[in-house]
Amino acid sequence: MWSVSQRFQRGFFAFGRGLRFIARHRLWAYLLLPAIVSFLLGTALIISAFVAVQTLGEQWVVVPLGSWQWLYDAVVDVVAVAIALFLALIGYQTLIPLVVIPFLGPLLNRVEKITTGHTIEVGWRRDLFNTIVGGWFALRDALVQLVCLLLSFLCGPLQPIVMVLVNSYFFGRGSFDYPLEKHSRTLKERQVLTRAYTPEIYGLGLAQCLGLLVPLAGMVLVPAVGVVAAALLIQERDPNTALSVSPALPQR
């Protein structure tokens, strides 16, 4: 029986396993288009968020500060960078399921083929339903993260730690959502499975947040590696087991 801390560690180190899996089986070609889209998305969000926050900051003080103007400008720049990064990260997490993840379908199918010998196919109706639900979840999560960002300022020096924990969950869950769509017949089942993998979600999400700190390579690799890592974790812990522990759902 795995403890919560062990499962968290498994989720965290699964990111490295996902990267090695891609390298071992030479799946880089499957990453090309998602990587380009992810890089363009991340770059656009960072620039837009920084310009917006800095512009607002410069409008706060309309009276010239004289010799202290340089200090105010420096503080505005530092705060603008910090807030812009958080806002860009929230926007990035929101748009990944809508813009980047759909391009990872061939990669996920290839991972399933290598590890199980077959792919899990879903009909177009279910695919469309999952897309609509995923879009709604992404928008809802963005609002939740914005609220958490505002409340986190009450935590003082602990604010970055609080936001890392919040972002870790949403990042990890975003990676798990796509593979779990194939293992659930209803939205209720998907929610049960998501709760069942919570420690792994936090662990994988933290690894993804740290991965984004790597310039260029982070934005290019994190979404794809996260989905592969989630798929490997799901295959190691049978989703049927997670469903069977819930009395509200029938066993398959």
C-alpha positions as CSV (number, residue, x, y, z in Angstrom):
1,M,0.0,0.0,0.0
2,W,1.5,3.3,-1.1
3,S,1.5,6.1,1.4
4,V,0.5,9.6,0.3
5,S,4.1,10.8,0.4
6,Q,5.3,7.9,-1.7
7,R,2.6,8.5,-4.2
8,F,3.6,12.2,-4.3
9,Q,7.2,11.2,-5.0
10,R,6.1,8.8,-7.7
11,G,4.2,11.7,-9.4
12,F,7.2,14.0,-9.1
13,F,9.7,11.6,-10.5
14,A,7.3,10.4,-13.2
15,F,8.2,13.6,-15.0
16,G,11.8,12.4,-15.5
17,R,10.5,9.0,-16.4
18,G,8.2,10.5,-19.1
19,L,11.2,12.4,-20.6
20,R,13.3,9.3,-20.6
21,F,10.4,7.3,-22.2
22,I,10.2,9.8,-25.0
23,A,14.0,9.7,-25.6
24,R,14.2,5.9,-25.4
25,H,11.5,5.3,-27.9
26,R,12.5,8.3,-30.1
27,L,9.1,10.0,-30.0
28,W,10.5,13.5,-30.6
29,A,8.7,13.9,-33.9
30,Y,5.4,13.7,-32.0
31,L,6.5,16.7,-29.9
32,L,7.3,19.1,-32.8
33,L,3.9,20.7,-33.5
34,P,2.8,20.8,-29.8
35,A,6.2,22.3,-28.8
36,I,5.9,25.1,-31.4
37,V,2.4,25.9,-30.3
38,S,3.3,25.8,-26.6
39,F,6.4,28.1,-27.1
40,L,4.4,30.7,-29.1
41,L,1.6,30.6,-26.5
42,G,3.9,31.0,-23.5
43,T,6.0,33.7,-25.1
44,A,2.9,35.7,-26.0
45,L,1.4,35.4,-22.6
46,I,4.5,36.5,-20.7
47,I,5.0,39.5,-22.9
48,S,1.4,40.5,-22.8
49,A,1.1,40.1,-19.0
50,F,4.3,42.0,-18.3
51,V,3.3,45.0,-20.6
52,A,-0.2,45.1,-19.0
53,V,1.0,45.0,-15.4
54,Q,3.8,47.5,-16.0
55,T,1.4,49.9,-17.8
56,L,-1.0,49.8,-14.9
57,G,1.8,50.3,-12.4
58,E,3.1,53.4,-14.1
59,Q,-0.4,54.9,-13.9
60,W,-0.6,54.6,-10.1
61,V,1.6,57.6,-9.5
62,V,0.7,60.7,-11.4
63,V,2.8,63.1,-9.3
64,P,6.5,63.3,-10.2
65,L,8.6,61.7,-7.4
66,G,11.8,63.6,-8.3
67,S,14.9,61.9,-7.1
68,W,12.9,58.9,-5.9
69,Q,11.4,58.2,-9.3
70,W,14.1,55.6,-10.1
71,L,13.3,53.6,-6.9
72,Y,9.6,53.6,-7.8
73,D,10.3,52.5,-11.3
74,A,12.6,49.7,-10.0
75,V,9.9,48.5,-7.6
76,V,7.3,48.6,-10.3
77,D,9.5,46.5,-12.6
78,V,10.1,43.9,-10.0
79,V,6.5,43.6,-9.0
80,A,5.4,43.6,-12.6
81,V,7.7,40.7,-13.4
82,A,6.4,38.7,-10.4
83,I,2.7,39.3,-11.1
84,A,3.2,38.9,-14.8
85,L,4.8,35.5,-14.4
86,F,1.9,34.3,-12.2
87,L,-0.7,35.7,-14.6
88,A,1.1,34.2,-17.6
89,L,1.3,30.9,-15.8
90,I,-2.5,31.0,-15.0
91,G,-3.2,31.8,-18.7
92,Y,-0.8,29.1,-19.8
93,Q,-2.5,26.5,-17.7
94,T,-5.9,27.7,-18.9
95,L,-5.1,27.6,-22.6
96,I,-3.0,24.4,-22.7
97,P,-6.0,22.0,-22.6
98,L,-7.6,24.0,-25.4
99,V,-4.6,24.9,-27.6
100,V,-1.8,22.4,-26.9
101,I,-3.2,19.2,-25.5
102,P,-5.3,18.3,-28.5
103,F,-2.1,18.1,-30.6
104,L,-0.8,15.5,-28.2
105,G,-3.3,12.8,-29.2
106,P,-0.9,11.0,-31.6
107,L,1.8,11.0,-28.9
108,L,-0.6,9.5,-26.3
109,N,-1.8,6.9,-28.7
110,R,1.8,5.9,-29.4
111,V,2.6,5.6,-25.7
112,E,-0.4,3.3,-25.3
113,K,0.6,1.2,-28.2
114,I,4.2,0.8,-26.8
115,T,3.1,0.0,-23.3
116,T,-0.1,-2.0,-23.8
117,G,0.0,-3.2,-27.4
118,H,-3.2,-1.3,-28.3
119,T,-4.7,2.2,-28.2
120,I,-7.9,3.2,-26.4
121,E,-10.2,4.6,-29.0
122,V,-13.2,6.9,-28.2
123,G,-16.0,8.0,-30.5
124,W,-16.3,11.5,-31.9
125,R,-19.3,12.3,-29.7
126,R,-17.4,11.5,-26.6
127,D,-14.4,13.4,-28.0
128,L,-16.6,16.5,-28.6
129,F,-18.1,16.2,-25.1
130,N,-14.7,16.0,-23.5
131,T,-13.6,19.0,-25.4
132,I,-16.5,21.1,-24.2
133,V,-16.1,19.9,-20.6
134,G,-12.3,20.6,-20.8
135,G,-13.0,24.1,-22.0
136,W,-15.4,24.8,-19.2
137,F,-13.0,23.4,-16.6
138,A,-10.2,25.5,-18.0
139,L,-12.2,28.7,-17.6
140,R,-13.4,27.8,-14.2
141,D,-9.9,26.9,-13.0
142,A,-8.6,30.2,-14.3
143,L,-11.0,32.1,-12.1
144,V,-10.2,29.9,-9.1
145,Q,-6.5,30.6,-9.6
146,L,-7.0,34.4,-9.9
147,V,-8.9,34.3,-6.7
148,C,-6.1,32.3,-5.1
149,L,-3.5,34.7,-6.4
150,L,-5.3,37.7,-4.8
151,L,-5.8,35.8,-1.5
152,S,-2.2,34.6,-1.5
153,F,-1.0,38.2,-1.0
154,L,-2.4,37.9,2.6
155,C,0.2,35.2,3.2
156,G,3.1,37.6,3.1
157,P,6.5,35.9,2.5
158,L,4.7,32.6,2.1
159,Q,2.8,33.8,-1.0
160,P,5.1,32.2,-3.6
161,I,4.9,28.8,-1.8
162,V,1.1,29.0,-1.7
163,M,0.9,29.8,-5.4
164,V,3.3,27.0,-6.3
165,L,1.1,24.5,-4.5
166,V,-2.0,25.9,-6.2
167,N,-0.4,25.9,-9.6
168,S,1.1,22.4,-9.1
169,Y,-2.4,21.0,-8.6
170,F,-3.9,22.6,-11.7
171,F,-0.8,21.8,-13.8
172,G,-0.8,18.1,-12.7
173,R,-4.6,17.7,-13.1
174,G,-4.4,19.2,-16.6
175,S,-1.9,16.5,-17.6
176,F,-4.0,13.7,-16.1
177,D,-7.3,15.0,-17.6
178,Y,-6.5,13.9,-21.2
179,P,-5.5,10.3,-20.4
180,L,-8.3,9.9,-17.9
181,E,-10.8,10.9,-20.5
182,K,-10.1,7.5,-22.1
183,H,-10.6,5.6,-18.9
184,S,-14.0,7.1,-17.8
185,R,-17.4,6.6,-19.3
186,T,-19.1,9.5,-17.5
187,L,-18.1,12.9,-16.0
188,K,-18.7,11.4,-12.5
189,E,-16.3,8.6,-13.1
190,R,-13.7,11.1,-14.3
191,Q,-14.1,13.2,-11.1
192,V,-13.7,10.1,-9.0
193,L,-10.5,9.1,-10.9
194,T,-9.1,12.6,-10.5
195,R,-9.6,12.5,-6.7
196,A,-8.0,9.0,-6.6
197,Y,-4.8,10.3,-8.2
198,T,-4.6,13.5,-6.2
199,P,-1.1,12.8,-4.6
200,E,0.4,11.9,-8.0
201,I,-1.3,15.0,-9.5
202,Y,0.4,17.3,-6.9
203,G,3.8,15.6,-7.4
204,L,3.7,15.7,-11.2
205,G,2.4,19.3,-11.2
206,L,5.3,20.4,-8.9
207,A,7.8,18.9,-11.3
208,Q,6.1,20.6,-14.2
209,C,6.2,24.0,-12.4
210,L,10.0,23.5,-11.8
211,G,10.4,22.4,-15.4
212,L,9.0,25.7,-16.6
213,L,11.8,27.5,-14.9
214,V,14.2,26.1,-17.5
215,P,14.4,28.8,-20.3
216,L,12.9,27.7,-23.6
217,A,13.1,24.0,-23.0
218,G,10.5,24.3,-20.2
219,M,7.7,25.7,-22.4
220,V,8.6,23.3,-25.2
221,L,8.7,20.1,-23.3
222,V,6.5,20.4,-20.1
223,P,3.1,19.8,-21.7
224,A,4.1,16.7,-23.7
225,V,6.3,15.2,-21.0
226,G,3.5,15.8,-18.4
227,V,0.9,13.9,-20.5
228,V,3.3,11.0,-21.0
229,A,4.1,10.9,-17.3
230,A,0.4,10.9,-16.4
231,A,-0.3,8.1,-18.9
232,L,2.5,5.9,-17.3
233,L,1.2,6.6,-13.8
234,I,-2.3,5.7,-14.8
235,Q,-1.2,2.4,-16.3
236,E,0.8,1.5,-13.2
237,R,-2.2,2.1,-11.0
238,D,-5.3,0.5,-12.7
239,P,-8.1,3.1,-13.0
240,N,-10.6,0.2,-12.3
241,T,-9.2,-0.1,-8.8
242,A,-9.8,3.6,-8.1
243,L,-13.4,3.3,-9.4
244,S,-14.1,0.1,-7.4
245,V,-13.4,1.9,-4.1
246,S,-16.3,4.3,-4.6
247,P,-19.7,2.9,-3.5
248,A,-21.4,5.5,-5.7
249,L,-20.1,3.9,-8.8
250,P,-20.6,0.3,-10.1
251,Q,-17.5,-1.7,-10.6
252,R,-16.6,-2.5,-14.2
